[in-house]
C-alpha cells in the first residue's frame, strides 16, 4: 500500500528541502455511505447521539443497542442503511 502525500510547501533548511504532508481525517460516515453499514464510536452517549443526528436526512437507517467498551470506555453503535 502506498501513501499519497500532497506537498503544501517547500522550506529550505541547511540546503535541504523539507516536504510537509497534509493529513486528511476520514469522516465517520464514509464507510456507512459506501458499504451500507458502519460503526459509530464516541466518548459519550451525547456525542454518539449527535453523530446519529448528523446522518444525511435522505438516508433511511436502522440501529441496534449502544455498547460500551469496558477497557476504553468508548460507546459504539452499528448503523445499517436500509
RANORVEN-V193974 format. One record per backbone hydrogen bond with DSSP energy under -1.0 kcal/mol. NH is the residue of the N-H (numbers start at 1). CO is the residue of the C=O. Records with the same first field share a line. If there is no record, write none. Layout:
NH: CO + CO
This chain:
8: 20
11: 18
13: 16
16: 13
18: 11
30: 27
33: 29
34: 30
35: 31
36: 32
38: 79
40: 77
42: 75
48: 44
49: 45
50: 46
51: 47
52: 48
53: 49
54: 50
55: 52
59: 56
62: 80
64: 78
67: 76
69: 74
73: 69
75: 42
76: 67
77: 40
79: 38
80: 62
81: 36
82: 60
